[in-house]
């Protein structure tokens, strides 16, 4: 990966800069131990050490920048994945397609800026552009998802109160649980499942309108919500 190469090059430059500082310091120590001193003008050892230290500081800054670029790139990739979801993974609220489009646009803009800052190769830029061109298709898929869910829930013939609970709590909770099951992070799984449980809790209360329905009806609603 281009960013991995940037980090490796920066790491090697840091090692070389560190070595150069050590070499110059050893040269000064050797000169100071030498007696009698060689004739002629004394070498500018302090100046050489200063220059080596300046170069060392510059390479370390570059190395830190490379690490930061990789961290930022990973964060943007995760944001793209999180954004492409019908429900906000933090709150469980439905994400309007326009909101998803805004999040996508912000990520693509940040990636483009990073590509400029890191001088990414043309091939890497082309891969980013190719992924960005999928945005319209992804947004259309989300639009279709919401339309399908709306039609399926309306077909159940529920009261407005129960229909709202299905849209706002039951389906989002099931969706977050699915995301949690696919997550490789224990912390993320815990957060998603906790939010899912919070969404479901009111529906399981005895005074919930959903609990007033017969068990087979509730089971059917659950099946439709899971599809």
Backbone torsions as a table, in degrees:
resi	resn	phi	psi	omega
1	UNK	NA	142.6	-177.6
2	UNK	-56.0	-43.3	-179.1
3	UNK	-67.7	-33.6	177.0
4	UNK	-65.6	-39.3	177.2
5	UNK	-65.3	-39.4	178.9
6	UNK	-61.1	-41.8	-179.4
7	UNK	-66.9	-41.6	179.8
8	UNK	-64.8	-42.3	177.9
9	UNK	-63.6	-40.9	178.9
10	UNK	-65.6	-39.1	179.5
11	UNK	-63.4	-43.6	178.9
12	UNK	-64.9	-39.3	177.8
13	UNK	-62.9	-38.0	177.9
14	UNK	-64.5	-42.6	179.3
15	UNK	-61.7	-42.7	179.7
16	UNK	-66.2	-39.8	179.0
17	UNK	-65.6	-41.4	177.7
18	UNK	-61.7	-42.0	-179.9
19	UNK	-64.4	-39.6	-179.4
20	UNK	-65.5	-39.1	176.8
21	UNK	-61.8	-45.5	-180.0
22	UNK	-62.0	-41.3	-179.6
23	UNK	-62.4	-44.9	-178.1
24	UNK	-67.2	-37.1	177.8
25	UNK	-68.0	-39.4	177.1
26	UNK	-64.2	-36.9	178.8
27	UNK	-64.3	-40.3	178.5
28	UNK	-66.2	-42.3	179.0
29	UNK	-63.0	-41.0	179.0
30	UNK	-64.4	-39.8	179.3
31	UNK	-65.2	-41.5	-178.6
32	UNK	-68.0	-28.6	178.8
33	UNK	-80.6	-18.4	-176.0
34	UNK	-73.4	127.6	177.0
35	UNK	-152.2	131.3	-0.5
36	UNK	-70.7	155.2	-178.6
37	UNK	-69.4	147.5	176.2
38	UNK	-60.9	147.1	177.6
39	UNK	-68.6	160.7	178.1
40	UNK	97.6	-175.0	-176.4
41	UNK	-70.6	134.3	179.5
42	UNK	-67.4	139.5	178.9
43	UNK	-65.0	149.6	-178.4
44	UNK	-81.5	66.1	-174.3
45	UNK	-67.1	-41.3	179.1
46	UNK	-62.9	-39.6	178.3
47	UNK	-64.5	-40.1	178.9
48	UNK	-64.9	-40.0	177.8
49	UNK	-64.7	-42.5	178.9
50	UNK	-59.9	-44.7	179.6
51	UNK	-64.6	-39.2	178.7
52	UNK	-65.7	-38.0	178.1
53	UNK	-67.0	-38.5	177.3
54	UNK	-63.1	-43.4	178.2
55	UNK	-65.2	-38.4	178.3
56	UNK	-61.9	-44.7	179.8
57	UNK	-62.4	-39.5	-179.8
58	UNK	-65.7	-43.1	-179.3
59	UNK	-68.3	-36.2	178.2
60	UNK	-66.2	-38.3	176.8
61	UNK	-63.2	-41.5	178.0
62	UNK	-63.2	-40.5	179.3
63	UNK	-62.8	-43.2	178.1
64	UNK	-63.5	-38.7	178.3
65	UNK	-64.7	-41.0	179.1
66	UNK	-63.0	-42.4	177.5
67	UNK	-63.4	-40.3	179.3
68	UNK	-65.7	-39.0	177.9
69	UNK	-61.8	-42.7	179.7
70	UNK	-65.6	-41.8	178.5
71	UNK	-61.5	-42.9	179.8
72	UNK	-65.8	-40.5	179.6
73	UNK	-62.5	-43.0	178.6
74	UNK	-63.4	-40.8	179.1
75	UNK	-62.8	-39.3	179.8
76	UNK	-68.3	-39.0	177.4
77	UNK	-63.5	-41.7	177.4
78	UNK	-65.4	-37.5	178.8
79	UNK	-65.3	-39.2	176.9
80	UNK	-61.6	-42.8	179.7
81	UNK	-65.4	-42.1	179.8
82	UNK	-68.2	-37.0	-178.3
83	UNK	-65.7	-35.9	-177.9
84	UNK	-81.0	71.8	-179.7
85	UNK	-155.2	139.9	-177.4
86	UNK	-67.1	-20.7	-178.3
87	UNK	-125.4	140.2	178.4
88	UNK	-62.7	127.0	-174.5
89	UNK	-74.5	-11.6	176.5
90	UNK	-89.3	-46.0	-174.0
91	UNK	-104.0	-24.7	-175.4
92	UNK	86.0	-2.8	179.5
93	UNK	-72.3	148.3	177.7
94	UNK	-62.4	137.5	178.2
95	UNK	-97.3	115.3	173.6
96	UNK	-57.3	145.8	-179.5
97	UNK	-57.6	-35.0	178.7
98	UNK	-62.7	-35.8	178.4
99	UNK	-67.9	-41.2	177.4
100	UNK	-61.8	-41.4	178.9
101	UNK	-60.6	-40.5	178.6
102	UNK	-63.4	-42.2	-179.5
103	UNK	-66.7	-40.8	176.3
104	UNK	-59.7	-48.4	-176.3
105	UNK	-59.8	-40.9	179.3
106	UNK	-63.8	-38.7	179.1
107	UNK	-67.5	-45.0	-179.2
108	UNK	-64.0	-38.4	178.8
109	UNK	-64.0	-43.4	179.9
110	UNK	-66.2	-38.1	178.5
111	UNK	-66.7	-38.8	177.9
112	UNK	-63.8	-40.8	178.5
113	UNK	-64.8	-40.5	178.3
114	UNK	-65.2	-39.0	178.8
115	UNK	-59.5	-37.3	177.9
116	UNK	-69.4	-44.2	-177.3
117	UNK	-64.9	-37.2	-175.6
118	UNK	-97.4	1.0	-179.1
119	UNK	52.3	52.1	179.7
120	UNK	-59.9	144.3	176.7
121	UNK	-60.9	157.9	-177.5
122	UNK	-59.1	-37.2	-178.9
123	UNK	-62.5	-41.6	178.9
124	UNK	-66.0	-39.1	177.7
125	UNK	-63.6	-37.0	179.1
126	UNK	-65.9	-36.9	178.7
127	UNK	-65.9	-39.7	177.5
128	UNK	-64.2	-43.6	179.9
129	UNK	-63.7	-38.3	179.2
130	UNK	-63.9	-42.5	178.2
131	UNK	-64.8	-39.9	-179.6
132	UNK	-63.5	-33.4	-179.8
133	UNK	-66.3	-15.2	178.3
134	UNK	-80.5	-6.7	-175.0
135	UNK	-55.5	-47.2	-178.1
136	UNK	-59.4	-43.4	179.6
137	UNK	-64.4	-41.6	-179.9
138	UNK	-65.0	-40.8	178.8
139	UNK	-66.8	-36.6	177.5
140	UNK	-64.2	-36.9	178.4
141	UNK	-63.8	-41.3	177.9
142	UNK	-65.6	-40.6	177.7
143	UNK	-59.7	-43.4	178.4
144	UNK	-64.2	-39.6	179.6
145	UNK	-59.2	-50.1	-177.9
146	UNK	-64.1	-38.5	178.9
147	UNK	-65.1	-40.4	179.7
148	UNK	-65.6	-45.6	179.4
149	UNK	-61.2	-43.0	179.9
150	UNK	-59.8	-44.8	-178.5
151	UNK	-66.0	-41.5	-178.9
152	UNK	-66.1	-41.9	-178.5
153	UNK	-70.4	-40.1	177.9
154	UNK	-61.1	-34.2	-179.1
155	UNK	-67.3	-16.6	179.4
156	UNK	-75.1	-19.2	179.2
157	UNK	66.7	40.6	-178.1
158	UNK	-83.7	164.0	173.4
159	UNK	-69.7	156.7	179.6
160	UNK	-54.8	-38.3	-177.8
161	UNK	-65.3	-45.6	-179.2
162	UNK	-70.9	-38.3	178.5
163	UNK	-61.3	-40.2	177.9
164	UNK	-64.6	-38.8	179.1
165	UNK	-64.4	-38.0	178.8
166	UNK	-65.6	-45.2	-179.0
167	UNK	-69.2	-41.3	-170.5
168	UNK	-91.6	-19.3	-176.4
169	UNK	-128.1	-54.8	-172.2
170	UNK	-63.9	-54.4	-177.7
171	UNK	-64.8	-45.8	177.0
172	UNK	-59.1	-39.6	-179.3
173	UNK	-62.8	-43.5	178.3
174	UNK	-63.8	-40.6	-179.8
175	UNK	-63.7	-44.9	179.5
176	UNK	-64.5	-35.9	178.0
177	UNK	-64.2	-38.0	177.7
178	UNK	-65.0	-41.9	177.9
179	UNK	-63.2	-41.1	179.0
180	UNK	-60.5	-40.2	-178.6
181	UNK	-64.4	-26.8	-179.6
182	UNK	-91.5	-10.6	-175.7
183	UNK	-76.4	141.0	178.2
184	UNK	-92.0	-5.9	-178.3
185	UNK	-98.7	122.9	179.4
186	UNK	-62.5	-39.7	179.9
187	UNK	-63.8	-42.1	180.0
188	UNK	-67.8	-41.7	178.4
189	UNK	-59.3	-43.7	-179.5
190	UNK	-62.5	-44.5	-178.8
191	UNK	-63.5	-43.9	-178.9
192	UNK	-66.5	-42.6	-178.8
193	UNK	-70.3	-32.1	176.6
194	UNK	-65.8	-42.8	178.6
195	UNK	-66.6	-38.9	177.5
196	UNK	-60.9	-44.2	180.0
197	UNK	-64.4	-37.2	178.1
198	UNK	-63.7	-38.4	179.2
199	UNK	-68.1	-37.4	-176.3
200	UNK	-79.3	-26.4	-172.9
201	UNK	-52.2	-48.4	-179.7
202	UNK	-63.1	-29.2	-178.5
203	UNK	-72.8	-19.6	-177.4
204	UNK	-96.1	-3.3	176.4
205	UNK	-68.6	148.8	-177.4
206	UNK	-63.5	-28.6	-178.9
207	UNK	-89.0	6.9	178.1
208	UNK	-72.7	135.6	177.8
209	UNK	-55.6	-29.5	-179.8
210	UNK	-65.0	-33.5	-178.4
211	UNK	-74.2	-15.4	178.9
212	UNK	-77.6	-14.6	179.6
213	UNK	-78.5	155.3	176.6
214	UNK	-64.7	151.3	-177.7
215	UNK	-55.1	-44.0	178.8
216	UNK	-62.0	-34.3	179.4
217	UNK	-68.9	-43.8	177.9
218	UNK	-62.0	-39.4	-179.9
219	UNK	-64.1	-39.3	178.8
220	UNK	-66.0	-41.8	177.5
221	UNK	-60.6	-42.6	179.2
222	UNK	-61.3	-40.6	179.2
223	UNK	-63.8	-46.3	179.4
224	UNK	-62.6	-41.7	-179.4
225	UNK	-66.5	-26.9	-177.2
226	UNK	-84.9	-22.6	-175.4
227	UNK	-64.2	NA	NA
